Amino acid sequence: GGIITQTPKFLIGQEGQKLTLKCQQNFNHDTMYWYRQDSGKGLRLIYYSITENDLQKGDLSEGYDASREKKSSFSLTVTSAQKNEMAVFLCASSIKLGEQYFGPGTRLTVL
Amino acid sequence: GQQVQQSPASLVLQEGENAELQCNFSSTATQLQWFYQRPGGSLVSLLYNPSGTKHTGRLTSTTVTKERRSSLHISSSQITDSGTYFCAMANYGNEKITFGAGTKLTIKP
């Protein structure tokens, strides 16, 4: 078995601030994903990466950057946090074209 | 782009009844997965079922690839089954996963 860890668990930022979320997996999976989930809503794909140093845009990439420096980690940066923004950011990983596993999430609040 | 429609949007049942959740998608799925989410929780994988029928415990998923649909059947529902159920899919050669909006299931005693 394996595990996906996301840090931090809670993130509070100021308007306009650049904020970075981190995700680590020890499944040795090739593909990693970042999703945003607003309260009571479904998941929207921000970025995904099919291998180290690869980046693919999802449907919600504007306002975000991502980085896959090594196979086990995938970082997401909110380039300029928006006031009153509140969402959960979920990281997932999978083997190529396979079943996804999710981390516990990072809850973002922007003051 | 690919689209995923889930129905119903919400479902209220009495404990012990069976639940049937539907997922329809706009293109042929080569990856199809059902997830469960408790309020405030993360996503838990229930079944990975791109084609055919799969079972685990009280859950059965049937995916008919040619008809671009999948169903999740929950037998003898329990109060602890309450939560939101999502289906997610990707089509051939594409690792971009699209999620449906979810079905909110409420089981009453």
Contacts between the chains, C-beta under 8 A, distances in Angstrom:
chain1	res1	chain2	res2	distance
A	31	B	95	5.4
A	33	B	97	6.7
A	35	B	99	7.7
A	41	B	101	7.3
A	42	B	86	6.5
A	42	B	99	5.0
A	42	B	100	6.4
A	42	B	101	4.4
A	42	B	102	5.3
A	43	B	43	7.7
A	43	B	86	7.1
A	43	B	88	7.7
A	43	B	99	4.4
A	44	B	99	7.7
A	45	B	96	6.6
A	45	B	97	6.4
A	45	B	98	7.3
A	45	B	99	7.9
A	48	B	95	6.4
A	48	B	96	6.6
A	48	B	97	7.6
A	50	B	95	5.7
A	56	B	95	7.7
A	56	B	96	7.0
A	58	B	96	6.8
A	59	B	1	7.3
A	90	B	42	6.5
A	90	B	43	6.7
A	92	B	43	7.8
A	94	B	95	7.8
A	96	B	95	7.1
A	97	B	30	6.7
A	97	B	31	6.0
A	97	B	90	7.4
A	97	B	93	7.9
A	97	B	95	6.3
A	98	B	31	7.2
A	98	B	48	7.5
A	99	B	31	8.0
A	99	B	33	6.1
A	99	B	45	6.3
A	99	B	48	4.0
A	100	B	33	6.1
A	100	B	45	6.8
A	100	B	88	7.2
A	100	B	97	6.7
A	101	B	45	6.4
A	102	B	35	7.7
A	102	B	42	5.2
A	102	B	43	4.3
A	102	B	44	7.7
A	102	B	45	7.6
A	103	B	42	6.7
A	104	B	42	4.8
A	105	B	42	5.2
